[in-house]
Amino acid sequence: MNPQQRKPWNILIVLMVAHAINDGFVWIIPPLLPAIREYFNLSYTEMGFFYTLYRFSGGILQAPAAYLVHLAPTFVILTGGLLWVSVGMYLASLSPSYGSLIWISTISGIGRSTYHPLGVTILSRVFGRHSFGRAMALHLSASSAGMVIGPFLVGLLLGLYSWRLPLQIWSAAGAAAALTLFLFMRRQKHDLQAEHKILRWPFLSRSIGFYVLAVCIWAIAQSGLMTFLPLFLVDYRGFSTATAAIIFGMMAISGVVGRPFIGALMDRMRRRKPVVIGGYIIGGLAILMFTTIDNLWLIYLAVVLVGIFGSGHTGLSDTLLIEMIPSYRREETLGFYYSIRMAMGSLSPVVVGWASERISLYGSFVTLSALAGLAALILTVTEERAVE
């Protein structure tokens, strides 16, 4: 393999490390919630409010973050965002009160807004349609790796130390990853930066509109499940906090393993839409299994299915959207898309927390499974069409 052939995969590896740390900040928190609840004596609603604000600040600002490419090189924006959230969440781990935990984590969450619209755009430019599905699968597997390592770190350390230490270790890893990203991307900026970009509104079409609607509904279901699954396992299935964290990590492992196969299936079929719809349906059925089945092994099966189709397949569905957007319009369009999708997903924890105090987590999970089915139904209207 010559250097020109190696370069895209080298870029992929560095972005995978950054993605694992960036998204790991989201997934290390749910297994910490039972311990944070006990430490600050919180309700479901208060826990959901804390997590909602943290995710919302990093989600809603992805649209303006995408336009920063007009002011600074992409690698500077990516590095700055990762360093911001790493330092911020380290400070949040030192919070003496629930109030300080909220405002520090909310401000630090802003740093997460830079990664997705810019990192995914870079991949779409260096990989062609014949290999984009596999590249995205590997890239997203790194996100799942963060979901694996973070919860297992919590499970290993929580019994010996407080909830603060796992978050501090992850923050230190984030600062190291930001430095690595800066050093590598500085040499690649002319290959990855779009030239002569013009300020434009997002690229829109009828199919993109239906896709965004479906994915936002799925984001609500997925976010509600991921936030409260460890609490569900503790409160309704009798697991300890540490064991629930490890099971949460098991779910992420299945996502890591499943994503490359799903990406390869998309490339082989040369179709994205049927795979995405099937994933929503299976993910919804797996959510429903948590509320209807009490058998331990079937619970583990539901965890694996949610990992593959609720976690592993999410993000790969974006290949369908990306290929409907002209290459030179992707930063701003993906920025708006990720802002909408992640803002909707970030609102889910506080809503599900509030609902769970009134209809129980069982009732909330049943509703989330119905939302997954609705997302699959809406997506059938989208027309799959690749553009250059």
PyMOL commands that set and color helices and strands:
alter all, ss='L'
color gray80, all
select helices_A, chain A and resi 3-27+30-40+44-60+62-70+74-92+98-126+129-157+164-185+189-192+206-236+241-269+273-292+296-312+318-322+327-379
alter helices_A, ss='H'
color red, helices_A
deselect
rebuild
show_as cartoon
